[in-house]
Amino acid sequence: MNKIKYAIYHGDSETGGVYNVLASFLRGILKGFQEADLCAYTYQECIEKNIDFDVALGFNVAGIENWGKVLKSGKINVLWNVDSIFGQNFNVFNECSKFDNFLLLNVSTSDFLPANNYLPNLKHCFMPHATDKDLWKQKDLEKEHDLVLFSSLRDYETMLEQYKNNKFLFGLINEMVEIMLKQPNLTFWEVFVMIKNSCQINLNLNDYAKLSHIVCFIVEQKQKIKLIQSLANLNVKVFGNELWKKYIKGKVQHMGATDFNQSIDVMNKAKISLNCQISALNYGFHERFLNAASVATFNLVSATPFIQQEFGDSFGYFNQSTFEDIEQKAQYYLSNDDERIEKAKNAQKIVHEKHLWKNRALAINELFTQV
């Protein structure tokens, strides 16, 4: 049987997405297919050299200008979505779901139940984040940063303010936000099911997507702020946009935004990398802690069952509901170098064995070669 040929949209792109992270994914998966000895090219190369590919693949809406042509030709078009199915691209998924040759890969299963309800024709499956061990390579650099957080912060207060005049909607948003803050391992769908009967709401696709975006957006920003403020007594360096300055306290330092490639050295210089898992990824990973593990930097992350199941005690975990234990956990691992380093090396081994782009390329290829 001939090998399946893959065309990767913008597989050679150097820029794309916030801090160029998305571009690194596109390059990473192309490299992963090639390392797995599978036939993969950039989409542009296929067009220029008249290579008859079978599957076109990209992250988010990369290459969207070519999707119509690919779908109508009968070739398989794969969109690997790195956010919620009901995020900013849900209308695209809805439109594409009418094609039998469209497949959505998602980095978490958190939205699968509502997707089956609201987008019953959408073909989708789970395909988690991955990393590139050659890019995220351990370097012999001094560990000069105690704790680092790489994250953008968005203005949730302005978003919430615009709904104040709608008493019902404002109350509904705040109620759902509070539930998710107190029980962070719940998905938005689980919270929605809990309250929809008592509130007598029956939302269509557009309204569900909008409410999901608003609530999850606010929850994510509040969690990140609470995390950083809970570590005010420690030397934390935050790499992100200017809005952080409004909320940081104590010893926490705002370092400004850093490009993707610059962040590799910063991560290598960190003793501990922080990750506050967003609700959309409750049943998935995040590239941030995979990257950190790849360079053997210790991860202190949300106590999310899915992550704990995969990484066990090679990570450190904090309570994302109260954050009451995060300072004590951080201090402990900063004070116990040998234990922290050993755990980081164990996590590195797990990532290098199971969570590289090559692993994902093989898993994707298996989807299309199963009898």
Disulfide bonds with the S-S distance in Angstrom:
none
